[in-house]
């Protein structure tokens, strides 16, 4: 049953991402990408990106041979009511061993998230936690198997009510 639920979440996130990407004006600023190197060495490193008042921060510690090229992508819906943030290894496979990871967003409410060990396999539920109150996704210290190739979140802007 858990696998079915995870597959459903994955499908919903994929559809939402496709809707956001395909409904954007590619000549505008609805998608931003930043390429960065994930560096081994065991130190905590954070990469941040911001669009409007929405920000996405990816913090990690990894071990391995050499650095890898990764990309952080933030996209927003045309009406600016929703955002997605993904951090991934292009090509879908990382050879680094992640000691830990965290993806934290600000400026919108986290609705859904998924993390992948490789391009096709979502991490087991016990490997990571989704905290919708603190707007973050984190690896679980005792059960994370050190493999990560992609993490993605979908968030909604909070709507302010007027009196």
C-alpha positions, 0 to 999 in steps of 0.5 A: 500500500505504501508503494502505491501511495508513493507512486501516486504522490510521484505522479501528482508531482510530475503532473504538477511540474509539467503543468507549471513548465508547459504553461509558462511563458518561456520568454519570461522569468517563470523558470530559473536554473542554477548549476552547481557542484556537489562537493565531497568532503563531508562538510555541510554546504548550502545552495540557495536560490530565490524567485520573487519572495520564494526561496529554496535552500539545499543543504547537504554533506557528501563523500566520494571521489570527485565533485558532480554537476547538479542543478536547482530549478525553481518554477512558478505558475503563471498566476504566481500562486504555486512554485516548485523546486527541484535539485537533481543530478542531470542524467539521474545517477549520482556516485556520491554518498550523501551523509545527509540532505535537507531542502527547505523552502520559504515564501510558500507552504510546502504541499508535496515532496519526493526524493529519489535514490536514482532516476527511477526509484523514490526513496523509501518512506523511512529514509526521509521526512517531509515536514509541512509545518517547517517547510522542509524535507530532510534525510533520516539519520538512522535509515537514509541509505546515502543515495540521492539523485533528485529531490523536488517539492511543490508549494502554494503561496498562502492567500491573505484574506482581507477583512 
